[in-house]
Amino acid sequence: MQYQKFVAVLVLLSLSPLALASPCSADNQFRSAAQDTWRGWGGSPANTRSNNDPANPLDSSSLPRLSLKWAYGFAGVRSVIGNPALQGNRIFIGDENGKVYALDRETGCEDWIFQADNGVRTMPLIEQIAGRWLLVFGDRSANVYAVDAMTGSPVWKTKVEDHRAAIITGAPQFVYLEGMTSADRVIIGISSSEEGLGAVPTYPCCSFRGSVVALDALNGETVWKTYTIQSPVQETGEGKFGPSGGAIWSAPTLDEELGQLYVTTGDAYSAPADIATDAVMALGLADGEIRWNHQGTAGDIWTVICMTPNAFDECGPDQDYGSPAMLVTTTSGTILVAGQKSGIVRAYDRAGGNVLWQTALVEDTTVFGGKIVWGGAADANNSYWGMGNNDIAAVSHADGAVVWQRTIPPVAGMENHPGLEGPVTLSHDILLSPGWDGMLRALSTTTGDTLWEYNTARAFETINDVPAEGGSLGAVGQVVEDGLLLVTSGYVGVKNGDTGNVLLVFELAPR
């Protein structure tokens, strides 16, 4: 036991902040939870990516006053995979080299930098737990960390999956379950790089199963863990295994009213394709028990080998879910809405998982995926979806009717970087749409017309003197909070996007 305590101390020491820079200009002050206007990846536990709070002044009338405040360059980075988060006077973001930064919101000054074991893609979760502000995030080695948000000092670290291909890409969520043991909980999904390993001829494909884990937020201990695929992995032939897949690429969606959470899952990697692949699932918040499951595409077996001459006959269309479901409160009640890579948007009865309506935003939903990928946004009336075919659309929550649909091709000179499938963001009456061509556009939520645009695919003078330029806008969503707009530019992804290494902070000029 003493040896284990000694090892634990060494681990925590090894995770200390890399450097403490000179004091930043602004006081390191955080706001209370009641003052938050954007929480987690989706803006709230409902993942609607919408900020209609009066404290957020960005709308169509104020757009002309929006300008760049400062730019920060990430050294040694060619693809910005981390999602930025804002709390009080600090902006937090991770990078592909495993560094997690706390930056002064006014000046970009580095308050502290923490070094994780691997790249950090998840948007950090910032919560005040037992009187202490914690920053929680995952890395590409399936580790979940909690550090002191004020100092960057490590608090706990938990490896949530031992499979060698396990990674964490979706942001964590926080929930407090009153009256329960380990009431403060972090909920996080686990995804996988086995889709890529499956293309290696010598790799025994495949054995990874996606899962959801609930951790005690005070110490990182596992409260429960539920695999999306319930059947154990078995050998199905020489060097072949299954069922596998069902990775969870995105943040869970919390429904405290019904005491459950929702996750969306990836495709199968090998036969047999389990019913939990390409699916929307509901689990109990308290115990992780699966309550219902709805599969969008059956038999979708896909790895990177399907893109090579060695593709097998049973390769599916790669139509998994890359984005979370959204819990939407409409004028007639609360529904769950999710968009699939097939281009289909569905609304679900959240209690039983029955489909209320479904709408196809493309003519052919049977072809290769890549239509709706990184996530939509929703207000009370509509959900909004950017797609890989250069289309963006608004869908009515009442009946699934298409309210408007626009085609926005890439700008001149960036024709080889098409697509609008990055996460869209709502700010009152405007919809922020990121493009693979590097353009950030603000569209009217009423008509879809372009009201404003900014080219991020260029060089920037940075606050930290690191050479930086922007590129494609891909998996990372824009954050609108407390008078700031946070944008990262430069995402390579699987489409060979235009490289970049910059964080851009915009603000509104005074009237």
C-alpha positions in Angstrom: 0.0 0.0 0.0 2.8 2.4 0.9 4.5 1.6 -2.5 1.2 2.4 -4.3 0.9 5.7 -2.5 4.5 6.5 -3.5 3.9 5.7 -7.1 0.7 7.8 -7.1 2.7 10.8 -5.8 5.3 10.3 -8.5 2.5 10.2 -11.2 1.0 13.5 -9.9 4.4 15.2 -9.8 5.0 14.1 -13.4 1.7 15.8 -14.4 2.6 19.2 -12.9 2.2 22.3 -15.0 5.0 22.8 -17.5 5.6 26.4 -16.6 4.1 29.2 -14.6 4.3 32.3 -16.8 4.5 35.8 -15.3 1.2 36.9 -13.7 -1.4 37.7 -16.3 -3.0 41.1 -16.4 -6.5 40.0 -15.4 -7.3 38.5 -12.0 -7.9 34.8 -12.2 -11.6 35.0 -11.3 -14.4 32.6 -12.3 -18.1 33.2 -12.4 -20.7 31.2 -10.5 -22.6 28.4 -12.3 -25.6 30.7 -12.3 -23.7 33.2 -14.5 -22.6 30.6 -17.1 -23.9 31.2 -20.6 -22.0 28.4 -22.3 -21.3 25.1 -20.6 -19.5 22.2 -22.2 -19.2 21.3 -25.8 -22.8 21.9 -26.7 -23.4 25.1 -24.7 -25.4 23.2 -22.1 -26.0 19.5 -21.0 -28.7 19.5 -23.7 -26.0 20.0 -26.5 -28.1 22.5 -28.5 -25.1 24.7 -29.2 -27.3 27.8 -28.7 -26.7 31.0 -26.7 -29.8 33.2 -26.4 -28.8 34.6 -23.0 -29.2 38.4 -22.7 -25.6 38.5 -21.5 -24.5 37.4 -25.0 -24.7 40.5 -27.2 -23.8 38.9 -30.6 -26.7 39.0 -33.0 -27.5 40.3 -36.5 -27.6 43.9 -35.4 -24.2 43.8 -33.7 -22.3 41.8 -36.4 -20.8 44.8 -38.0 -19.0 45.6 -34.8 -17.4 42.2 -34.5 -13.6 42.2 -34.9 -10.5 40.2 -34.0 -9.2 41.0 -30.5 -6.1 38.8 -30.6 -4.7 35.6 -32.0 -2.7 32.9 -30.3 -0.3 30.5 -32.1 0.2 26.9 -31.1 3.9 25.9 -31.5 4.6 22.6 -33.1 1.0 22.0 -34.2 -0.4 21.6 -37.7 -4.0 20.7 -36.9 -6.0 22.3 -34.1 -8.0 19.5 -32.5 -8.9 21.1 -29.2 -12.2 22.9 -28.4 -11.8 26.2 -26.5 -13.8 26.9 -23.3 -14.3 30.2 -21.5 -14.9 30.7 -17.8 -14.5 34.1 -16.2 -11.1 35.5 -17.2 -9.6 32.3 -18.6 -9.8 30.5 -21.9 -8.9 26.8 -21.7 -7.9 24.7 -24.7 -5.9 21.5 -25.4 -3.7 20.7 -28.5 -2.6 17.6 -30.4 0.7 17.5 -28.4 -1.1 17.1 -25.1 -0.7 20.6 -23.8 -3.6 22.2 -22.1 -3.5 26.0 -21.8 -5.0 28.5 -19.5 -5.0 31.9 -21.3 -5.9 35.3 -20.1 -9.1 36.4 -22.0 -7.9 40.0 -22.3 -4.3 39.5 -23.4 -3.7 35.9 -24.3 -1.1 35.7 -21.5 -0.3 32.1 -20.5 -1.4 31.6 -16.9 -0.4 28.0 -16.9 0.2 25.0 -19.2 -0.4 21.4 -18.3 1.1 18.4 -20.1 -1.1 15.4 -20.6 0.1 12.0 -21.8 -1.3 12.4 -25.3 -3.2 14.8 -27.6 -6.2 16.5 -26.0 -9.2 16.9 -28.3 -12.0 17.2 -25.8 -13.5 20.5 -24.8 -12.6 21.0 -21.1 -15.3 20.8 -18.6 -15.1 23.5 -15.9 -17.0 22.9 -12.7 -16.9 24.1 -9.1 -16.9 20.9 -7.1 -16.7 20.8 -3.3 -15.7 24.4 -3.3 -12.8 23.9 -5.8 -12.8 24.8 -9.5 -11.8 21.7 -11.6 -10.9 21.4 -15.2 -11.8 18.0 -16.6 -10.7 16.6 -20.0 -9.7 13.4 -21.8 -6.7 12.5 -24.0 -6.0 10.2 -26.9 -4.7 7.5 -24.6 -8.2 7.2 -22.9 -7.1 9.0 -19.8 -9.4 11.4 -18.0 -7.8 14.2 -16.0 -9.0 16.7 -13.4 -6.7 19.6 -12.7 -7.1 22.6 -10.5 -8.5 25.3 -12.9 -6.8 28.1 -11.0 -3.3 26.7 -11.0 -3.1 23.7 -13.4 -2.0 21.4 -10.6 -3.1 17.8 -11.0 -6.0 16.5 -8.9 -6.6 13.0 -10.3 -6.1 10.9 -13.4 -8.1 7.8 -14.5 -7.5 5.5 -17.4 -11.1 4.6 -18.4 -10.4 1.9 -21.0 -7.4 -0.5 -21.4 -8.0 -1.5 -25.1 -4.9 -0.3 -27.0 -7.0 1.5 -29.6 -9.1 3.4 -27.1 -9.2 7.2 -27.3 -11.4 10.0 -26.0 -12.7 12.6 -28.5 -16.1 13.6 -27.0 -16.2 16.2 -24.2 -17.2 15.2 -20.6 -20.4 16.3 -18.9 -21.1 16.9 -15.2 -24.1 16.0 -13.2 -25.0 16.2 -9.5 -27.3 13.4 -8.3 -28.6 14.5 -5.0 -28.8 11.8 -2.3 -26.7 9.3 -4.1 -23.2 7.9 -3.3 -20.6 9.7 -5.4 -23.2 12.4 -6.2 -20.8 14.6 -8.2 -20.2 12.7 -11.4 -18.3 13.2 -14.7 -19.9 11.3 -17.6 -17.7 10.6 -20.7 -17.8 8.4 -23.8 -14.9 6.4 -25.2 -14.1 6.1 -28.9 -11.4 4.3 -30.9 -8.6 4.4 -33.5 -9.4 0.8 -34.4 -11.1 2.1 -37.5 -7.7 2.9 -38.8 -5.9 -0.2 -37.4 -8.5 -2.3 -39.2 -6.7 -1.5 -42.5 -3.4 -3.0 -41.3 -3.3 -6.6 -42.9 -1.7 -8.1 -39.8 -4.1 -6.5 -37.3 -6.6 -9.0 -35.8 -9.7 -7.0 -36.5 -11.5 -6.1 -34.4 -12.1 -6.1 -30.6 -12.9 -2.6 -29.4 -16.4 -1.8 -28.0 -17.5 1.7 -27.2 -18.6 2.6 -23.7 -19.9 5.3 -21.4 -18.2 5.8 -18.0 -19.4 7.7 -14.9 -16.6 8.8 -12.6 -16.7 10.3 -9.1 -15.7 13.9 -9.8 -14.0 14.2 -6.5 -11.4 11.4 -7.0 -11.8 9.9 -10.5 -13.0 6.5 -9.3 -15.3 4.6 -11.6 -19.0 4.6 -10.5 -20.3 2.6 -13.4 -19.3 1.7 -17.0 -21.6 0.5 -19.7 -20.5 -0.9 -23.1 -22.6 0.0 -26.1 -22.2 -3.5 -27.4 -23.3 -5.9 -24.7 -22.2 -9.1 -26.3 -18.6 -10.1 -25.5 -16.0 -10.2 -28.3 -15.4 -13.6 -29.8 -13.1 -15.1 -32.5 -15.1 -15.3 -35.7 -12.4 -16.7 -37.9 -8.7 -16.9 -38.3 -7.4 -13.6 -37.1 -10.9 -12.1 -37.0 -13.0 -11.0 -34.0 -16.4 -9.5 -33.3 -18.8 -7.9 -32.6 -16.9 -4.6 -32.4 -17.3 -0.9 -32.9 -20.1 1.3 -31.4 -17.6 4.0 -30.5 -18.9 7.2 -28.9 -17.3 10.1 -30.7 -19.2 13.0 -29.1 -20.4 14.4 -25.8 -23.2 12.7 -23.9 -26.5 14.6 -23.6 -28.1 14.8 -20.2 -31.8 14.6 -19.4 -32.1 15.1 -15.6 -35.9 15.3 -15.7 -36.1 11.7 -16.9 -32.9 10.6 -15.0 -31.2 9.5 -18.2 -28.5 10.4 -20.7 -28.2 9.9 -24.5 -25.2 8.9 -26.6 -24.8 8.4 -30.3 -22.6 5.6 -31.6 -20.3 4.8 -34.5 -20.3 2.0 -37.0 -19.2 -1.7 -36.6 -15.6 -2.6 -37.4 -16.2 -6.3 -38.0 -19.0 -8.8 -38.4 -21.5 -9.3 -36.9 -22.7 -5.7 -36.9 -24.4 -5.2 -33.5 -27.7 -3.4 -33.1 -25.9 -0.8 -30.9 -23.8 0.5 -33.9 -25.0 3.6 -35.8 -27.4 4.2 -33.0 -29.0 6.6 -30.5 -29.0 5.1 -27.0 -30.6 6.1 -23.7 -29.0 5.1 -20.4 -29.9 5.7 -16.8 -27.9 8.5 -15.2 -27.7 6.7 -11.8 -26.6 3.2 -13.0 -25.8 3.3 -16.7 -28.5 0.8 -17.5 -29.5 0.8 -21.2 -33.1 1.9 -21.5 -33.6 2.1 -25.2 -31.7 1.9 -28.5 -32.6 3.0 -32.0 -30.3 1.9 -34.9 -30.1 4.3 -37.9 -28.3 2.0 -40.3 -28.1 -1.8 -39.9 -25.1 -3.8 -41.1 -22.7 -0.9 -41.4 -19.3 -2.5 -41.1 -16.6 -0.1 -42.0 -12.8 0.5 -41.4 -10.3 2.5 -43.4 -9.6 -0.7 -45.4 -12.9 0.0 -47.2 -11.2 3.0 -48.9 -8.4 0.8 -50.3 -8.2 -1.8 -53.1 -8.3 -4.5 -50.3 -11.9 -3.5 -49.3 -14.0 -6.5 -48.3 -17.4 -7.2 -49.9 -19.4 -6.4 -46.7 -18.1 -2.8 -46.4 -20.9 -0.6 -45.3 -21.6 3.1 -46.1 -19.9 4.6 -43.0 -23.1 6.2 -41.7 -22.3 6.4 -38.0 -23.1 9.3 -35.7 -20.3 11.8 -35.2 -22.3 14.3 -33.2 -24.4 14.2 -30.1 -28.2 14.2 -29.9 -29.9 17.4 -28.9 -32.5 17.7 -26.1 -34.8 20.4 -27.4 -37.6 22.2 -25.6 -40.2 23.2 -28.2 -43.5 25.0 -27.9 -45.3 21.6 -27.6 -42.9 19.7 -25.4 -39.3 18.3 -25.2 -37.9 16.0 -27.9 -34.6 14.5 -28.8 -33.1 15.4 -32.2 -30.1 13.7 -33.9 -28.5 14.0 -37.3 -26.7 11.0 -38.9 -23.9 10.9 -41.5 -26.4 9.5 -44.0 -28.0 13.0 -44.1 -31.1 11.9 -42.1 -32.4 14.0 -39.2 -34.7 12.2 -36.7 -36.8 13.3 -33.7 -37.3 10.8 -30.9 -39.7 10.4 -28.1 -37.1 10.6 -25.3 -39.0 8.2 -22.9 -39.2 5.3 -25.3 -37.0 6.1 -28.3 -39.9 6.0 -30.8 -39.2 8.1 -34.0 -41.6 11.0 -34.2 -40.4 12.1 -37.6 -37.4 11.8 -39.9 -36.2 14.0 -42.7 -33.6 13.3 -45.4 -31.6 16.4 -46.4 -30.0 14.6 -49.3 -31.6 12.7 -52.3 -29.7 9.5 -51.7 -29.2 8.4 -48.1 -27.7 5.0 -49.0 -24.3 6.2 -50.3 -21.1 6.9 -48.3 -21.6 9.0 -45.2 -20.1 12.4 -44.5 -23.2 14.5 -44.8 -24.0 15.5 -41.2 -20.9 14.9 -39.2 -19.8 17.2 -36.3 -23.1 18.6 -35.1 -26.2 20.7 -35.4 -27.7 23.5 -33.3 -31.2 24.1 -32.2 -33.6 26.7 -30.9 -37.2 26.2 -29.9 -38.5 26.1 -33.4 -35.8 24.5 -35.7 -32.6 22.6 -35.8 -29.8 23.6 -38.2 -27.4 21.3 -40.0 -24.3 21.9 -42.0 -23.3 19.1 -44.4 -20.3 17.8 -46.3 -22.0 18.4 -49.7 -21.8 22.3 -49.2 -25.5 22.4 -48.1 -26.9 23.9 -44.9 -30.5 23.6 -43.8 -33.1 24.4 -41.1 -35.6 21.7 -40.1 -38.8 22.4 -38.3 -39.2 20.6 -34.9 -43.0 20.5 -35.4 -43.0 18.0 -38.2 -39.5 17.7 -39.7 -40.3 20.0 -42.7 -37.3 21.7 -44.3 -37.7 25.4 -43.6 -34.8 26.5 -45.8 -31.8 24.9 -47.5 -28.8 26.7 -49.0 -25.8 25.6 -51.0 -22.6 27.5 -50.2 -19.6 26.5 -52.3 -16.1 27.1 -51.1 -14.5 30.4 -51.9 -12.2 30.9 -54.9 -8.8 29.2 -54.4 -10.2 26.8 -51.9 -12.3 24.6 -54.2 -10.3 21.5 -53.1 -11.6 22.0 -49.5 -15.4 21.7 -49.8 -17.9 21.1 -47.0 -19.8 22.7 -44.2 -20.0 19.8 -41.8 -18.3 21.5 -38.9 -20.4 22.2 -35.8 -22.8 25.1 -36.2 -23.5 27.5 -33.4 -26.6 29.7 -32.7 -26.3 33.2 -31.3 -29.8 34.7 -31.1 -30.9 35.2 -34.7 -27.6 34.2 -36.4 -26.1 30.9 -37.2 -22.3 30.6 -37.3 -21.2 28.1 -40.0 -17.6 26.9 -40.3 -16.3 25.8 -43.7 -13.5 23.6 -44.8 -12.5 26.5 -47.0 -11.5 28.4 -43.9 -14.5 30.8 -44.0 -16.5 31.5 -40.9 -20.0 32.7 -42.0 -22.9 34.1 -40.1 -26.2 33.2 -41.6 -29.7 34.5 -40.9 -31.7 31.8 -39.0 -34.8 33.0 -40.8 -33.6 32.7 -44.4 -30.2 31.1 -44.4 -28.8 34.2 -46.2 -25.1 35.1 -45.5 -24.9 38.2 -43.3 -21.2 38.2 -42.5 -18.1 36.2 -43.3 -14.4 36.1 -42.2 -11.5 34.4 -43.9 -9.4 32.5 -41.3 -7.2 30.7 -43.9 -4.3 33.2 -43.7 -1.4 34.2 -41.6 -1.9 36.0 -38.3 0.2 38.1 -36.0 0.0 36.4 -32.6 0.0 37.6 -29.1 2.7 35.1 -28.1 4.9 35.7 -31.2 4.5 32.1 -32.5 4.2 32.0 -36.3 0.6 31.0 -37.0 -1.9 30.8 -39.8 -5.4 29.5 -40.1 -6.8 26.8 -42.4 -9.8 24.6 -42.6 -12.6 24.8 -40.1 -13.6 21.2 -39.2 -14.4 19.4 -36.0 -14.0 22.2 -33.6 -17.1 24.3 -32.9 -17.2 28.0 -32.2 -18.0 29.3 -28.7 -20.1 32.4 -28.1 -20.0 33.6 -24.5 -19.8 36.7 -22.4 -19.1 39.1 -25.2 -16.4 36.9 -26.9 -16.4 34.6 -30.0 -13.7 31.9 -29.8 -12.6 30.3 -33.1 -9.8 27.8 -33.9 -8.6 27.5 -37.4 -6.6 24.7 -39.1 -8.0 21.2 -39.1 -6.7 18.3 -41.2 -9.1 15.6 -40.2 -9.8 12.7 -42.7 -10.4 15.1 -45.6 -6.8 16.4 -45.8 -8.0 19.8 -44.6 -5.8 22.9 -44.9 -3.4 23.0 -42.0 -3.3 25.7 -39.3 -2.4 26.4 -35.7 -4.2 29.4 -34.4 -6.9 30.4 -31.8 -8.8 33.6 -32.8 -10.6 35.6 -30.2 -13.2 38.1 -31.4 -15.1 40.7 -29.5 -17.7 43.5 -30.3 -16.4 47.0 -30.5 -18.2 49.6 -28.3 -21.1 51.4 -29.8 
